[in-house]
């Protein structure tokens, strides 16, 4: 025959069961936080007073792609290359007949913000949005 438990023992066991359930629920499924930011994809926005649009791929930290740099007078096709080490990205834009443009920026979930130097740009603000 089983011995009757005291009220305080039952209360202690109930608290332990509630605490164990809470710990188990916190480990199940739930929010794992935001996904890590990625540079891969399509971006568009401003570089100084011009519009920059490009699409890049990233593999093991190496970035490559293509796009265009548009001013009021012309559209210039650019090749994009560089490196990505979350969240920092270093890109080089090259175009026939122009000096390279170096971009140093940080990538957010939907933004790429930094500065550009080269081919006439001196610490020009770069502000792009993921498309």
N, C-alpha and C positions, 0 to 999 in steps of 0.2 A: 504494500500500500504506500502511496505517495504522501510525503509529509507536506502539510499546508505551509505556504509561503507567507511571510509577514507582508503587511501593506508596504513598508519601506523597501523591501526587496523587489516587490512587483513594480513599484514606482521607478527604482533604479534600472531594472531590466527594460521597462518601457522607454526611458530616456536613452538608453544605449541603442535600442532598436531604431528610434527616431534619428539619432545621430548617425548610425550606420547607413540608414536609408538616404539621408541627405548627402553623405559622402559619395554613395553609389550614384545618385542622380546627377551630381556635379560632374562625374566622369563619363556620363553617357551622352553621346551625340552632341548636344549643345553647341554653342557658338565657339568656333575655333579661332576667332579673330579674323581680321581682314586678310585677304589673299595678298601674297607678296607682290609688290609693284613690278611691272615688266615694261621694257622699252619697246618690245615688238608690237608692230601695228602701224596704223596711219595717224599722222599728226599734222596739224595746220595751225598757223597763227602768225605772229609778228616777229620779225628780226629787224630791229631798228624801225625804219618807216616802210619796209617792204613786207610782202607776204611770203612765208615759207610753208611749203607743203611737201611731205615725204612719207613714204612707207618703208619700214625697215623690218628685217628679220634679225634675230639674235640667237646665236648658238655658242654655248660655253663662254659667254662674255664677249664674243666677237659680233659686232654689229655691221650690217651691210644693207644697202637699199638704194632707192632713187627717188627723185622728186623734182620740184621746180621752185625757183626763187623769182617772184614776180614784183616788178616795180610798175609805175604808171606807164613807162615807155617800152618795157620788154619783159618777156618770160624767158628765163634761163634754165635749161635742164641741168640738174646736179646729180652727182653720184655721192652717196653717203657711206662713210666707213667710220669705224671707231671701236670703242670698248665700253662695256657696261659692267659695273660692280655695284650692285644695288646699294643705294639709290642713285649713285653718281654715273653720269654718262659723259664720255668725251667723244665728240663727233668731228669729222672733217668733211666739209662739203667741197667737192671739186667740180669744175666746169671748164670746158675748152675755152682758152683765151683769157681766163681769169686766174688770179692768185687764189690759193685755198683759203677757206674760212674755217677757223677752229671754234667749236662750240663746247663750252663746259657748262653742264647743267645738272640739276637733280630731277629725277622722275618721281612724280606722285601717281596716285591712282588714275587721275584724268588730266594731269598737267605735266609739262616739261618746262622748267624755268631756269634761266642762267644768263650767260653772256657770250658774245661772239667777237672774235678778233680776226683780222686779216681781210684782204681785198677791199680796203677802205673802211672797215668796221673797227672801232676801238671801244672795247667794253660795251658794245651795243646790247641792249636788253633783248633777250630771247624769251618769248612767252607763247608756248604752244599748247593746244588742247587735243586730247585724244579724240579721234573720229570714230 
